[in-house]
Amino acid sequence: MKNHKGKVYLVGAGPGDCNLMTVRSHKLLSQAEVLIYDALIDIPQLELIPATCRKIEVGKRGGKPSTQQQEINRLLVEHCKLGKQVVRLKSGDPFIFGRSSSEIQALITADCNFEVIPGISSALSAPLLAGIPLTDPVMSRCFAVMSAHEPDALEWEALVKIETLVILMGGRNLSEIIWQLQKHGRSTETPIAIIRDCGRPEQQIWLGTLSNIVQQTAGQSLSPCVIVIGEVVRLREYLIQPESTNMIDTPVTTNNSKLPLTGKTILVTRSVSQSAEFSDRLQQQGARVIEMPALVIGPPSTWEPLDSAIAQLSSFHWLILTSHNAVDCFFQRLQAKGKDARSLFGIKIAVVGKKTAESLRSHSLQPDFIPPNFVADSLVEKFPDNLPNCKILFPRVESGGREVLVKEFTAKGAQVIEVPAYQSCCPETIEPIALSALQNQAVNIITFASSKTVHNFCHLLEKIPEFSLSQNWLESVCIASIGPETSKSCQKLLGKLDVEAKEYTLDGLTEALVGWVAEYQNV
């Protein structure tokens, strides 16, 4: 029986992107008291760790001093016996070139509790993220994975007969690998791919053949890399979609150029259902993104007003929809009442913003009016119809609606029927990843796409006793807003604003951030 309460978790960190880690790994990192981690662990993964956690780097980088394995074993045993929850965070998977056996033997000898948590090895993830399948019914019926840290120790005569080879730790010995393959009969025209920093914004890929890859990569630092050799490399050009947002769309490059937002950690404060699209945009520009949902979309407290309006749709002249949520919730309720878009025959529709227009088009309807600057409160000024005696249906959020818009429409003679179509609430807690990043002051930029997210963000932080929203903390963080109304809330509640989108869309906000970073770096 173990005589202490400590436990060591040998956790696989995966290829580098914390979004590709297991749910179990995320939970353990958020509860760690001691972290003992490899040098190649990505910074966002460390942001999952509580601020009070002791962090000890023990990883090895090629050509640099490294912690001896015996010392790593000692640290694991020592902290476990102190009753700590210890996470031994390893790149990839703990049992694939992870030297876990020595650590486990030390823990067993010391009578320490331990558990091994799998991760995705770069041997599997790097080819996938580069768009290269390791197996194919015709080109590759099997593959072999090996370390080329000591190429002379490998059985090259046998390896050249395997259709697809995946080589780790081979960047420094690329010339030797190529020479051995050609010496033992592999064709000089065999395709080869070298994937460096897989799963990270700075990922780079070199494509070539055994005859030219050494020349292509001359003068480049290839570590850490995964090398894929075989005909399957040719499949990449058929499996990459130029307009895809998937990570395998990383461009092939042979230089050290960086994407505009590389090195920036951005906190996104949209609702759970809407954050992924914006996150993808930012990641395509090289950013590390942490999502902190600041809105929860749900049904209104009662459907009665909206149901009553739907029953009298033919009496309305206009339907105004000012958000993606309003569109979705209105049409969901329309369907629930046994109706569809045909019920809107004869009614004109005004929407605010490109995203809202796209949502409407998904229901096979075109908007009759979109204000030119995508601001809801400018609807009245540019409205294309005579407002006196005009009856308008306005499905909106139950609380915090657009009072100015309704007041101005009414002042000009329109009859506006406001009905709650959904409710946007504040989440009860902050996601552990986001909280840890804020506590560790690891966030460079915080984005807000509505005034409500600013209010909820501040409300959530007020619940954290050990973390206050002080001016000193904000000085080092860029506050970015999607438009004027959101900017007013940032100024009022946060006391600052650094970036406002010129076009009040997610694309506009992304463009504004890219411009701000470029200007900031040139100062």
VODODREN-475251 format. One record per atom (N, C-alpha, C, O): residue in one letter; x, y, z. Coordinates in steps of 0.05 Angstrom, whole numbers, plus 5000, padded with zeros to 4 digits. Example, Ala and Ser with C-alpha at 12.3 -4.5 7.8 and 13.67 -1.06 7.14 Angstrom:
a526448865156a524649105156a526449345156a528549345169s525749555142s527349795143s525850015157s526850235161
END
This chain:
m501749765000m500050005000m501850255000m503750265014k501050454983k502550694982k502050855008k499850885018n504250975018n504151115044n504051415040n504651565059h503451515017h503151795012h501051844991h500251664977k500052084990k497752144972k498552254945k496852314928g501152294941g502052394915g501652204892g501351964896k501552314868k501352144845k502652284821k502552524818v503952124804v505252224780v503652134756v502951904752y503052334738y501652274713y503552324690y504552544686l504252114675l505852144652l504052204628l502652024618v503952454620v501952554601v503152614574v505252744572g501852514553g502652574526g501552844517g499152884518a503353024509a502453304502a501553324473a500553534465g501953104457g501153124429g503153274413g505453324422p502353364389p504253484370p505053774376p506953874365g503553914394g504254194399g501854374404g502054564419d499654324390d497254484393d495654374416d494954144416c495154544437c493754444460c490854354454c489654204469n489754444431n487154354422n487154064413n485053944410l489553954408l489753674400l490453484422l491053244418m490453584447m490853414470m488253284478m486053374470t488453074494t485952944503t484653104525t485853274538v482053054529v480553194550v481753124577v481853294595r482552874581r483752784606r486352934611r486753014634s487952984591s490453134594s489853424603s491253524621h487853544590h487053824598h486353834627h487254014642k484753644636k483853644664k486153614683k486353754704l488053434677l490353384695l492153634696l493153704717l492553764673l494254004673l492954224690l494454374703s490354254689s489054464704s489054414734s488554594750q489854164742q489854094771q492754044781q493053974804a494654074764a497454004771a498554184793a498054424793e500054064811e501454214832e504454244825e505754434832v505454044810v508154054800v508153964771v506953754764l509454114754l509654044726l512554004719l514254174723i513153764708i515953704699i515653644669i514453444661y516753824652y515953814624y518453824605y520553914613d517953724581d519953724560d520354004548d518654174551a522654044535a523254304524a521554374500a521154604494l520454174486l518854224462l515854274468l514354294449i515154274493i512354324500i511554604492i513054794496d509154634480d508254884470d507255064492d506154974512i507655334489i506855524510i503855504517i503255514541p501955484498p499155474506p498555234525p496755254541q500055014522q499654794540q500454874568q499154784588l502555024571l503355114598l501355314609l501155344634e499755444592e497755634602e495455494616e493855614630l495255234611l493155074625l493855034654l492054974670i496355074661i497255024688i496455244708i496655474701p495555174732p494955384752p497355554758p499655464756a496955804765a499155994770a500855894794a503155964796t499555744812t501055654836t502655404831t504155314849c502455284808c503855034801c506855094798c507655294785r508554914809r511454944805r512154814778r511454584773k513554964761k514254874734k517254814732k518854984739i517954574723i520754494721i521254394693i520154184685e522854534677e523554444650e525854254651e527954314663v525554014639v527653814640v528253704612v529853514609g526953824592g527253714565g529953764552g531553934562k530453614531k533053634517k532653774491k530853704475r534453964485r534554084459r537254014447r539354014460g537153944421g539553854408g541854044410g541654284404g544153944419g546554104421g546754274445g548654434448k544854264463k544854434487k544854254512k544054024511p545754374535p545854214560p542954124567p541054264562s542753874577s540153774584s540253624610s542353544620t537853594622t537653464648t538053164644t536853044626q539753044661q540252754659q537752604667q536152694684q537352374655q534952214660q534852134690q532652124701q537052074702q537052004730q535952234748q534552184768e536652484741e535652714756e532652744752e531152814771i531652694727i528752704722i527252504740i525252564752n528352254740n527152044757n527052134786n525052094800r529252254796r529352344824r527252554830r525952544851l526852744811l524852964815l522052844817l520452934833l521452654800l518752534800l518252404827l516052444839v520152244836v519752094861v519552294885v517852264902e521352494885e521452684907e518752834910e517752844933h517652944889h515253094891h512852924896h510953004909c512852684886c510652494891c510552424921c508452424933k512852384933k513052314961k512352544979k511652515003l512452784968l511553024983l508453054982l507353244993g507152864969g504252864968g503153034945g500753114946k504753104925k503953284904k502653134880k503252904875q500853274866q499853174841q501753264819q501853504812v503353084809v505553144790v504753064762v503952844757v505053254743v504653194715v507353194701v508753394701r508052964690r510552934674r509552964645r508652774633l509853204634l508753264608l510853204586l513053324586k510253024568k512052934547k511053004520k508552984515s512753074502s511953124474s510852874462s511852654467g508852904445g507652674431g506352474450g504552544466d507152224448d506052014465d508251904484d510551874475p507651854509p509751774528p511151524521p513451484529f509951344506f511151084500f512351074472f513150854463i512551304458i513851304432i516251494433i515951734433f518551374436f521151514439f520951714463f522151924462g519451644484g519051824506g520651754531g520551894551r522251534530r523951454552r522351424578r523251494600s519851324575s518151304599s518851064616s518351064640s520050854604s520650614619s522350664643s521850554665s524450824640s526250884662s524851034684s525250974708e523051214677e521551374697e519551194712e519251224736i518251024697i516350844710i517750644729i516750594751q520050544721q521450364738q522350504764q522250384785a523150754762a523950904786a521550944804a521850934828l519151004793l516751044809l515850784822l515050784845i516050564808i515350304820i517250234843i516350144864t519850274838t521850214859t521350384884t521750284906a520450634880a519950814903a517150784914a516350934932d515550594904d512850544913d511050794910d509550864927c511350924886c509751164880c507451094862c507650934844n505151224867n502851204849n503551344822n504851544821f502551224800f502951354774f500851254755f499451054759e500451414733e498651344712e499651454686e500851674686v499351314664v500351404638v497951484621v496051334618i498051734610i495951844594i496951864565i498952004560p495651734546p496651744518p496452014505p494852184513g498152054485g498052304469g498452224440g499051994434i498052414422i498352364393i501352404386i502352624388s502652194377s505452214369s505752384344s504052374326s507852534342s508452684318s508852504294s508552594271a509552254299a509952064277a507352024261a507351974237l505052054275l502452024263l501252294256l500052324234s501552494274s500152744270s501552924249s500153064234a504152924247a505553094228a504853034199a504153224185p504852784191p503952724163p501052814159p500452924138l499352754179l496552824176l496153124173l494753214155l497453284190l497253574189l498453694164l497853914156a500253534151a501353624126a499853524102a500553584079g497753364107g496053264085g497253024071g496652974048i498852864086i500052624075i499052374089i499652344113p497552194076p496651954088p498951754090p500551724071l499151604112l501351414115l500751144102l502550984096t498151094097t497450844083t495650904060t494251114059d495650734040d494050764016d493750484004d495750324004p491450413993p491050143982p493050063961p493649823957v494050263946v495950203925v498850283932v500650123928m499250513943m501950623946m503250543972m505750533974s501650473993s502950414019s501150234036s499150324048r501849984036r500249794052r501349764081r500249634098c503649894086c504749904113c506650134116c507550244095f507350204140f509450404145f511050334169f510150194187a513450444171a515250404193a516050664206a516550864191v516150674232v516950914247v519550854261v519950644273m521451044259m524051004271m525351264279m524551484270s527251244297s528851474305s531451464290s532751244288a532351684278a534851694264a536951844279a538851964268h536651844306h538651974323h541351844320h543451974321e541251574315e543751424310e543251264284e542651024286p543551384261p542851244236p544450994231p543450814217d546950974241d548550734236d547350484250d548050264242a545650524270a544450304284a542050184270a540949984279l541150304249l538650214235l539350014213l541450024201e537449824209e537749614188e536749724161e534449674154w538449874148w537550014124w536849814101w535049874085e538149594100e537549394079e534649294081e533349244061a533649274105a530849194109a528949434106a526749404095l529749664115l528049894115l527349994087l525150084082v529249964068v528650064041v526449904027v525349994007k525849674038k523749504026k520949574036k518949484025i520849744056i518249834067i517250074051i518850264046e514750074043e513750274024e513850564036e514550754021t513150594061t513150864073t514750874099t514350704116l516651064101l518251084124l517651354138l517451564125v517351344165v516951584180v519351604200v519751424217i520851814197i523351844212i523252084231i522652304222l523652034257l523752244277l526752294284l528452124281m527252534294m529952604303m532052564281m534252464286g531252634256g533052594234g534052844220g535552824201g533353074230g534053324217g537053364214g538053454194r538553304236r541453344235r542853134218r545153174210n541552914213n542852694198n541552644171n541652424160l540252854160l538852824134l540652714112l539852534098s543052824109s544852734088s545552444091s545652294072e545952354116e546652074121e544251894115e544551674104i541851984121i539351824115i539051794085i538551564076i539352004070i539151994041i541251804029i540651644012w543651834039w545851664029w545251364034w545651204016q544351304058q543851024065q541550904047q541750684038l539451064043l537250974027l538050913998l537350713986q539651103987q540551063959q542550833957q542550683937k544250813977k546250603977k544950323976k545950143964h542650303990h541350043992h539050013972h537349833975g539050173951g537250123928g534750293925g533250243907r534250483943r531850653940r532350853917r534450973915s530350883900s530551053877s531051343885s529951443905t532751483869t533251763875t530751943871t530652163881e528751833856e526351993851e524151933872e521852023869t524851793893t522951733915t522152003928t523852153936p519552053930p518652313943p519352313973p519352103986i519752553983i520452594011i519152854020i519153054006a518152854044a517153094057a518453134084a518752944099i519153374090i520253444117i518353644129i517953864119i517353574153i515353744166i516553834193i517153674210r517054094195r518254204219r516054354235r514354484224d516254324262d514354464280d511454394274d509754564272c510954134271c508254054263c506254134285c506854134309g503854214275g501754294293g502054564305g500454644323r503954724297r504354994307r503955194285r504155124261p503355444291p503055644270p505455674252p505155744229e507855624263e510355654247e511055404232e513255384222q509255214230q509754964216q510755024187q509755204174q512854874179q513854904152q514154624139q514754424153i513854614113i514054354099i515854394075i515554584059w517754204071w519354194047w518653934032w518553724044l518153964006l517553733989l519653703968l520653893957g520453453963g522553403943g522853103938g520952953942t525153033928t525852753924t528552693937t529852883947l529352443938l531852373950l534152513936l536352543948s533752583911s535952703895s536353003901s538553103896n534253143911n534553433913n533853553941n534153793945i532953383960i531953493985i534153624002i533753814016v536553504000v538853614016v539553894006v540054074021q539553923979q540054183968q537854393975q538454623980q535354303974q533054473980q533254584009q532454814014t534154424027t534154504055t536854594065t537154634089a538654644047a541354734056a541154994071a539855184062g542455004093g542455254110g540055284128g539955484143q538155094126q535755114143q536054954169q537354744169s534955054190s534754894215s532254724213s530054834212l532654464213l530354284209l529154174234l526854064234s530454194256s529454074281s527454274295s527854514295p525354164308p524553874308p522953814283p521153964275c523453584270c522053524246c521353234244c522453064259v519453174227v518652904220v519052874190v518153044174i520452654182i521052614154i519352384144i519252164156v517952424122v516252214110v517452144082v517852324066i517951894078i519151804052i517451594040i516751394053g516651634015g514951434001g513051573981g512751813981e511851403964e510051503944e507651653955e506451813940v506951603980v504551733991v504852033993v502952183994v507352123992v507852413993v506552553969v505652783971r506452413947r505252533922r502252573926r501152743911l500952443944l498152463948l497352743960l495052823958r499352873972r498753133985r497353333966r495453463975e498253343941e497153543923e494253493917e492853673908y493353243921y490553183915y488753203940y486353213938l490053223964l488453223988l488353494002l486953534021i489853693992i489853954003i487754123988i487854143963q485954254003q484054433990q485054723995q485354804018p485554873973p486755143976p485155323995p486355494008e482455293996e480955484012e480155354039e478455464053s481355124045s480654994070s481655144094s483755284092t480255124117t481255254141t482655044159t483455104181n482854794149n484154584165n487054644167n488254764150m488354544188m491154604193m492954484172m495154574168i491954274157i493654154137i494054344113i495554284095d492654564114d492954764092d495354944096d495755134081t497054874116t499555034120t501155044094t501754834083p501955274085p503355294059p506155164060p507555184080v506955044038v509654944035v511455184033v510955374018t513655174047t515455404047t518355304051t518855094062t520155464041t523055394045t524455634057t526955664053n523055804071n524356024084n523356064112n521655904121n524256254126n523556294154n521556514158n521356624180s519956584137s517956784140s515756694159s515156464162k514556894174k512556824194k509956954186k509757154172l507756834196l505156944192l504857184210l506257214230p503057374202p502857634216p502457624246p503557784261l500857424256l500257414284l501757204299l501157134322t503957104287t505656904300t506757014326t507757234327g506556844347g507556924373g505657074391g506257134414k503257134380k501257274396k499157084406k498056914392t498557104432t496456944444t493957114447t493957324460i491757034434i489357194433i487057054448i486456814443l485757204465l483457104480l480957184465l480457424461v479256994457v476857044442v474457014461v474156804473t472757214462t470557224482t467857204470t465957344479r467457044449r464857014437r463256794451r464156674470s460956734441s459356514452s460556244443s462156234425v459856034457v460955774452v460455694423v462355584410s458055744412s457355654386s458655824364s458555744340q459756054370q460656234350q463656294350q464656434333s465056184370s467856254373s469656114353s471756214346a468855874344a470655714327a471355844301a473655844293e469455974288e469856104263e471956324265e473756344249f471656494285f473556714290f476256604297f478356704288s476356394314s478856274322s480356174298s482856204296d478956054279d480255954254d481556174238d483756144228r480156404237r481256634222r483856724235r485856764221l483956744261l486256834275l488556624273l490856704270q487956374275q489956164273q491256154245q493556104242q489656214225q490656234198q492756454195q494456444177q492656654212q494556874212q496856814232q498556994236g496956584244g499156504261g498756534291g500556474306a496456634299a495956674327a495456414343a494556214332r496156424369r495356214387r492756314400r492656534411v490656164398v487956254406v487056094431v487155854431i486056244450i484756124474i481856234474i481456474474e479956044475e477156124475e476156154504e476455974520m474956384509m473656434535m470756514530m470156754527p468956324528p466156394522p465056594543p465156534567a464056814533a462957024551a459957054546a458757234558l458856884530l455956884525l454856604523l456156424512v452556554534v451156304531v448456374519v446856514531i447856264495i445356324481i443356114488i443855874486g440956204497g438756024504g436056134497g435956354487p433955984503p431256084496p430356314515p431456334537p428456474506p427456684524p425856574546p425256334546s425156734566s423656634589s420856544581s419656374594t419856654559t417256574548t417256604518t418456794507w415856424504w415556434475w413056584467w412656634443e411356654485e408656764479e408757004460e407257004441p410457214466p410357444447p411257374419p410057464400l413257204416l414157134389l412156954375l411656994351d410956774390d408856594378d406556764368d405356704347s405756964384s403557134376s404157294351s402457324333a406757394349a407557534325a407557354301a406757434279i408557104304i408656914282i405756854272i405356814248a403856844290a401156794282a399957024266a397956984252q401157264268q400157504253q402157614234q402257854228l403857444223l406057534205l405057704182l406357894174s402757634171s401757774147s401158074153s400858234134s400958144178s400358424185s402858604186s402558844189f405258484183f407758644185f408758724157f408358574138h409958954156h411259044131h414158974130h415258904108w415558974153w418358924154w419058734177w417758734198l421058574173l422258404194l425158504196l426658504177i426058574220i428758664225i430258464241i429358384263l432558374231l434258184245l437058294247l438358354227t437958334272t440558474276t442858294283t445058394289s442458034284s444657854291s444157574280s441957504273h446357424278h446257144271h444356994290h442856824281n444557054316n442856914335n439856964330n438256784332a439257224324a436457294318a435357134295a433057044296v436957104274v436056954250v435556664258v433356554253d437456534270d437256254277d434856204295d433256014291c434656364316c432456314336c429756374325c427856234331f429556584308f426956644295f425956414277f423656334279f427756314260f426956104242f426555834255f424955674247q428055794277q427555544292q424755554304q423355354305r423955784315r421255804326r419055794305r416955684309l419655914282l417855904259l417255614251l414955544247q419455454250q419055174244q417555024265q415954854260a418155094291a416754964313a413755014312a412254854323k412955234300k410055294298k408855194272k406655264265g410355024258g409354894234g409455074209g407955024190k411155274209k411355454187k414255454176k416055344187d414555584152d417255614141d417455884127d415856064132a419555914111a420156184098a417856284081a417556524076r416156104071r413856194055r411956364070r410456524059s411956344097s410256504114s411056804113s409456974121l413456864103l414457134101l413757274074l414857484069f412157144058f411457254032f410257534036f408357574051g411257724022g410258004023g411558174045g410958404046i413258054061i414558194082i417458254074i418858074065k418358504077k421158574071k422858514096k421958534118i425458444090i427258374112i429758554112i431058574091a430358674135a432758824138a434558674157a433658574178v437158664151v439058524168v441458714172v441958894157v442958654194v445358814200v447758634198v448058444213g449658694180g452158554178g452158324158g450058204152k454558254148k454858044129k454057774140k452757614127k454857724165k454357464177k451357414180k450457194175t449857624188t446957604191t445757554163t443857394161a446757684143a445757644116a446357354106a444557234094e448657254113e449256974106e447456784120e446556584108s446856834145s445056664160s442256664147s440956454145l441356904138l438756924125l438756764099l436756624093r440856784084r441056644058r441056344062r440156194044s441956244085s441855964090s438955854092s438455614090h437056044095h434255974095h432956044068h430456064066s434656074048s433756124020s432356394017s430456424001l433156594033l432056864032l434257064028l436357044040q433657274012q435557494008q434557734024q432157794024p436357874038p435558114052p434758334032p435958364011d432758494040d431958724023d433558964030d433759154013f434758974054f436359204061f438459134082f437958994101i440959224077i443159194095i444459474098i445359584079p444459594122p445659854125p448659844117p449959644124p449660044104p452360034092p454660004112p456659884105n454360094136n456560074155n456159854176n457659844196f454159684172f453759444189f453059514218f453559344236v452059754223v451359834251v448359844253v447059974237a447159704272a444259684275a442959954278a440860014267d444260124294d443060384300d443060574276d441860794278s444260504254s444160664230s441860584211s441560694190l440360384220l438160284203l436160504197l435260534174v435460664217v433460874214v434361084193v432761164176e436861164196e437861374178e437761294149e437161464132k438361044143k438560954115k436160794107k436160684084f434160774124f431960584118f430660664091f430060894086p430160464074p429160524047p426160554044p425260594021d424660544065d421760554063d420660784080d421960884098n418260864073n416861074089n416060954116n414660754117l416961084138l416560974164l413761034176l412760864191p412561254171p409861304182p407961074175p407760994151n406660964195n404660744192n405960484183n404560294175c408660464184c410060214177c410160034202c410960124224k409259784199k409259594222k411659404220k411959264200i413359414240i415859274240i415959054262i415359114285l416758814254l417258604274l420258594280l421858574262f420858604306f423658614314f424258394335f424058444359p424958154326p425757944345p428658004354p430458044338r429058004380r431658074391r432257924416r430657754425v434557984428v435357864453v433357964475v432458194474e432757794495e430757874515e431558114531e429958284537s434158124539s435058354555s437358494540s438858364525g437658744544g439758894531g439358934502g441258944486g436858984494g436159034466g437059304457g438259454472r436359364432r437259624420r435059834424r433459884407e435059954448e433060154455e433160394437e431060504430v435560484429v435860724412v434560674385v433160844375l434960434374l433760374348l430760384349l429460504332v429660254369v426660254372v425660534377v423560604365k426960684393k426060964399k426061134374k424161284369e428061104357e428261274333e426161184312e424961364299f425760934309f423760834291f420960944300f419361034283t420460914325t417861004336t417461304333t415261404326a419661464337a419561754334a418861834306a417662054301k419461664286k418861734259k416261604249k415761604225g414661504267g412061414260g411661124256g409461034250a413760964258a413560674254a412460544279a412860634302q411060324275q410160154298q411959914300q411959734283v413559914321v415559694325v414559504346v413959574369i414259254338i413559034357i416058884364i417058724349e416958924389e419358784399e418458524412e416658514428v419858304404v419258044417v421857904423v423657894407p422157794447p424557644454p424657384439p422857224439a426957344425a427257094409a429356914422a429456674416y431057024439y433156874452y434157034476y433457264479q435656904492q436857034515q439856984515q440756754511s441457184519s444357154522s445157194550s444857414561c446156984563c446856994591c449956984595c451356914576c450757054618c453557034625c454156744636c452656644652p456256624626p457056354637p457556374667p458156594677e457256154681e457656154710e460656164717e461256284738t462356054701t465156044707t466856104683t465956104660i469456164688i471356194666i472655924660i473255774678e472955874634e474355624626e477055614639e478455824639p477855384650p480455364664p482855454647p484755584657i482755394621i484955474603i485255774602i487455884604a482955904599a482956194597a483756324623a485356514624l482756224645l483456334671l486356304677l487656494686s487556074671s490356034676s492056224659s494056334668a491256264634a492756444616a492656734627a494656874626l490356814637l490057084648l491657114673l493057314677q491556914691q493056924716q496056934711q497557064725n496956794691n499856784684n500657014666n502957024658q498757194660q499357424643q500557334616q502557454607a499357124605a500357014580a498757104556a499257004534v496757274560v495057364539v496057634528v496557824543n496357654502n497257904489n494958074480n495058324481i492757944471i490458084459i487857964469i487657724471i485858134475i483258044481i481258164461i481358404458t479658004449t477758094428t474958094439t474157914454f473358294431f470558314439f468958374414f469558554398a466858204409a465158234386a462458354392a460758364375s461958424417s459458554425s459858684452s461658614468s458158884458s458259014484s457658814507s458758834529k455858624501k455158424522k457558264531k457758194554t459258194512t461658034519t463558194537t464858084555v463658454533v465258624551v464158624579v465658584599h461558664582h460258654608h460658394622h461358374645n460158174607n460457904619n463257834626n463757704646f465157924610f468057874616f468758004643f470057874660c467958244647c468558384672c467158254695c468258224717h464658164691h463158034712h464457774720h464557704744l465457614701l466757364707l469257404723l469857254741l470757614716l473257664730l472757754759l474457714777e470557884763e469857974790e469457744809e469657774834k468857504798k468457264815k470957134824k470956954841i473257224813i475857094819i477257264840i478357474833p477257174865p478357344887p481357394884p482257614892e482857204873e485757244872e486557394846e488957424841f484657474830f485357604804f483557844800f481157824796s484758084801s483258324797s483958454770s486158424760l481958584759l482358714733l483558994738l482059194737s486059004743s487359254749s488459394724s488859264704q488759654726q489859804704q492659724696q493259714673n494259664716n497059574710n497059324693n498659294675w495259134699w495158884684w494258944655w495358824636l492359124652l491359184625l493259334607l493059314583e495159464619e497059624603e498659454583e499359544562s499059204590s500659024573s498958854554s499958694539v496258904554v494458744538v493058924517v492159144524c492858834493c491458984472c488458914474c487758674473i486759114475i483859084476i482859144448i483259364438a481458954435a480658984408a477558954406a476458764417s476359134391s473459144389s472559124360s473959204341i470159014356i469058974329i467759224318i467359244293g466959414335g465559644325g465059854347g465759814370p463860084339p463660314357p462160254384p463160344405e459960114383e458460064408e460059894427e460059934451t461359694416t463059514433t465359674443t466259644466s466459854427s468660024436s467960204459s469560244478k465460314459k464560474481k464560314507k465260414528s463660064506s463659894530s466459834539s466959814563c468359794520c471159744528c472259994543c473559964563q471760224532q472760474545q471460504572q472860584591k468860454575k467460504600k468260304621k468760374644l468460044614l468859834634l471759754638l472659674659l473359774616l476159694618l478059934619l480359904626g476960164611g478560404613g480560434590g482360604591k480260274569k482160304546k481060164522k479259994523l482160234499l481560104473l483960144455l484860374452d484959934444d487359944427d486759914397d488060034380v484759744392v484159684364v481159674359v479659554375e480259814338e477459794329e477359724300e478759854284a475759524292a475559444264a474359674248a472459804256k475559714224k474459914206k471859814193k469959954189e471959554186e469459414177e468559244200e470059084210y465959284208y465059164233y464258874229y461958794234t466258714221t465858424217t468258274229t470158404237l468058014231l470257854241l472657874223l474957884232d472257884196d474457934178d475658204183d478158234182g473958404188g475058674193g476658684219g478658824220l475758544239l477158534264l479858394261l481858474272t479858174246t482358034241t484358204227t486658224234e483358344206e485058534191e486158754208e488458834206a484458854226a485359064244a487558974263a489459114269l487358724273l489358614291l491958574276l494158624287v491858474251v494258444236v495658714232v498158724234g494158914226g495259184223g496459294248g498659414248w495059244271w496159344296w498759204304w500559334313v498858944300v501358794306v503658894289v505858934299a503158934263a505259034246a506259314254a508659364255e504359484262e505159754271e506659744298e508559884302y505559564316y506759534343y509659434341y511359524356q510159244323q512759134320q514759324307q517159294311n513759514293n515559704279n516159944297n517860114290v514859964320v515360194338v517960144353v518760314369
END
